[in-house]
Amino acid sequence: MRTEAGLFNFDGKVAIVTGSSRSIGRAIAETFAAAGERVAISSRKQDSCEAAYVNGQSIVVVVGATVRGTL
Amino acid sequence: MSGRFARKSVVITGAGSGIGRAVAHLFASEGAHVIAFDRNESVHETAAAHDSIHAVIGDAGSEADVAAMIACATERHGGIDILCANAGISGGMAGLFDQAASDWEAVLRVNLIGAFLAIRFGARAMLDAQRPGAIICTASVAGLRAGAGGPAYSASKAGVVNLVQTAAQQLSGTGIRINAVCPGLIETGMTGALFDSARAKGREDMIGQLNPLRRGGESCEIARAIAFLASDEASYVNGHALVVDGGLSSSLPFAKPRALGESSF
């Protein structure tokens, strides 16, 4: 039986959010980070990623999501 | 009591077993005051698990019973914040030529008219108390595609999906959100015979093999989806039918898919 507790508990998980320097992507990254997850923020623009840095656990990765191999 | 649903007033129909019972326990464990409604005495067992669950016996397809239950919830808890119209019956798997109008009437009465009555009286109570809340109806993947239930059951659940859309539109501007959850194959009081039969034949491992997760679901997995739709985390989700079926309805039943790395032959 899976437990009923633990909704939105992401302790110890790692998330990658593409397009996360602003708007919906940024909100996704912030939501994961608030739930205990380590988040890799991704955008093609280094400046945007640094601006979106969420907390001490976040890692900024600058990539083009459409470029094969960079993720 | 603390929790996501602290002091929320919750009403659940069909709370005597299965998904409804799991929903009652989940909300109660997160701080809600729950009215558990069912025509079966088993609803007292549901209520026995938590002090904050109050059992009410009644028929989800009866206008008088639903009205009385909603009045009871309003009186006890000062209003209703969350309404789960969950009561349902399968009506068996008899095919088109083996069902009579009376079979359809029995299924539609509980599954579709029951949902309508819960919405009608529940939403009215929310509006009267000026406490716009969340309504969640239990539909089914059988209401989206053929092959997951008998004809009357499937049509009734398709009706529930549209009722949710229609009600969302009719409740425009009120702040009330209404959504459906569409479970796949879940072991409950309603589907218990199917699971028992598979176990009796030693074929328990076949249960749920048509969905990509390759297992049947559990009531608590539907309860968690319902709790999400009821919560402020779903504050912009409205008029939606959320599928929770392990991926069953996402693919065509062409062939059992291989797992990654599994041999083709």
Boltz contact constraints between the chains, C-beta under 6 A:
constraints:
  - contact:
      token1: [A, 4]
      token2: [B, 26]
      max_distance: 6.0
  - contact:
      token1: [A, 4]
      token2: [B, 220]
      max_distance: 6.0
  - contact:
      token1: [A, 7]
      token2: [B, 224]
      max_distance: 6.0
